[in-house]
């Protein structure tokens, strides 16, 4: 009689069996399928997957044929800089800049020309120059005396040159002769005459020949007519109170040298105003 043997488990027999070791399968990298000679290339190590690789390739293809501008080193020449500026969009000439300025803004042509020359020298593109010009206008920097237009600078230079020429010619007599010229102007003319514009933009009071003429007239009056006629308080001794008031107003008008401590005739204006004010006050 045949008997069927029952299956007996290892636990029932008390016999232990060894467990197969557990292994963790490492995920396959997309680079594993690449040839070994390029698989570990540094440029591929930051690319996470095939999608990223494809995006990078498409971007590189778009750049093929595009203009490329190499950065310049410290030893670059002026010619290399000019070529670089041209490639990034600087106009060929300073006069080629076109500005989109608010129609209500008023900017002297000299200012635009001068700033354009600076922009071009600095290598600015059309867009950069337009932004800076509008920032300049919006900031109100055009009112800064340090940024005066070329005409204003020219006038200031002419005035300074004239003062220097008179100081050199008159030496220690400069202050006395200038006071003499001013006295003649006050006695026989009016202060407004001094502010009349000449062709070069300066005033009549800045003209060396006029100043010398007035000084000579004053010297002639002092030496031939009456000593000290145009000096000191004697010049205003016969002035009426009303005329003295008018003189004070003229001397102290807002744009006169009375208010400008740096003006070469400031001291004379202050002295004259004080002198006529004394007449008004009855002193």
Secondary structure, DSSP 8 states (H G I E B T S, - for coil): ---------HHHHT---------------GGGGS-HHHHT-GGGTT--SHHHHHHHHHHHHHHTTS-------TT--HHHHHHHHHHHT--SSGGG------TT----HHHHHHHHHHHHHTT--HHHHHHHHHHHHHHTGGG-GGG--HHHHHHHHHHHHHHHHHHHHHGGGHHHHHHHHHHHHHHHS-HHHHT-B-TTS-BGGG-HHHHHHHHHHHHHIIIII-TTTTSGGGGGTT--HHHHHHHHHHHTSTTSGGG-TTSTTHHHHHHHHHHHHHHHHT-
